[in-house]
Amino acid sequence: MTSPAMVTKPARLGTADRFLPIWILAAMGVGLLLAQFVPEVGAVLHSLQVGSVSLPIAVGLLVMMYPVLAKVRYSDARAVAADRKLLISSLILNWVVGPALMFALAWIFLPDLPDYRTGLIIVGLARCIAMVLIWNDLACGDREAAAFLVAVNSVFQVLAFSALGWFYLQILPTWLGLSTTSASFSLWAITLSVLVFLGIPLITGYLSRRVGEATRGRDWYETRFLPKVGPFALYGLLFTIVALFTLQGQQVIDRPLDVIRIAIPLLVYFAVIFAAGFLTGRMIGLSYERTTTLAFTAAGNNFELAIAVAIGTFGATSGQALAGIVGPLIEVPALVALVYVALWLRPRLFPHHDTGSSGTAAVHPLPVPDRV
């Protein structure tokens, strides 16, 4: 059983996590160097693809997500589902505020570049169902709430992506007297993205906890098994970043000024939507843990889906594809920075952060200093 001291002790990033920006910058550098000087590696990685799914990226994301989803106490999901304030706020931020904000920023910052503008709008429609779990865990957010909200977003993504794409690329621009873009999105590509990048790690994480607790007990599972698999989340994250920059780095190197123009609205987007999520959680009385989860699930985007849709619809060398590629290259360092922002805000905005939204102590299944 977790001791009271463990529950109330303010969370700190572990030794490895405190140097996370260095590891991520190093991974980015390795990927760019490989793209520039050993292009054969990128060619091999690019050939490992099934349909619209890049196998190297898929493997990296699965390795990254499994430890986080294995930590989730799925028996607590019912309490998360009952939190109407959290659920409704998340749906509004993800499917109303987020896409509308990206649409506005794309037109404000890229009025003369329709291809990049369209790519950014597509990024805004692809709500995060993968990497957000890492950022939420590092910031000591509510794991159960994150898993639940990601699952809800995945369902909405399958149902709403095509309709929202039609609305933001054709209907809304017509109403506003702006130019329109014609695009059709593959429902199968969207569904496949959800199944691969959320379904597989979610099922394996759930089965791990059920089987582990049933055969060896919760104490063994949380004190012996989870610490062994936990580091693989960081390994998977770094591998994914290296693979992503190796695959797409040459386009970034070839068009640096275009990358900068795409990056500016993205940086504004991440800052504004994260702040909106944090302020919303604070205003409606959520705990720090659930406020953090609300903010990160709103700020993250499903870059694999955005890139796959842009390439499948407009071509691999299109401006829309480049905008999709720049998305995660900016999102990764931006959301790592927001992890530190969240931890800095914790004692200032939530002085009694040891209590959950229900007023009861928020107990983490593992000591919180080492989150990955």
Secondary structure, DSSP 8 states (H G I E B T S, - for coil): ---HHHHHS-----HHHHTHHHHHHHHHHHHHHHHHH-HHHHHHHHHSEETTEEHHHHHHHHHHHHHHHHH--GGGHHHHHT-HHHHHHHHHIIIIIHHHHHHHHHHHH-TT-HHHHHHHHHHHHSB-SSTHHHHHHHTT--HHHHHHHHHHHHHHHHHHHHHHHHIIIIIHHHHTT---------HHHHHHHHIIIIIHHHHHHHHHHHHHHHHH-HHHIIIIIHHHHTTHHHHHHHHHHHHHHHHHHHHHHH-HHHHHHHHHHHHHHHHHHHHHHHHHHHHTT--HHHHHHHHHHHH-B-HHHHHHHHHHHH-TTSHHHHHHHHHHHHHHHHHHHHHHHHHHHHHHH-TTTTB-TTSSB---SS-TT---
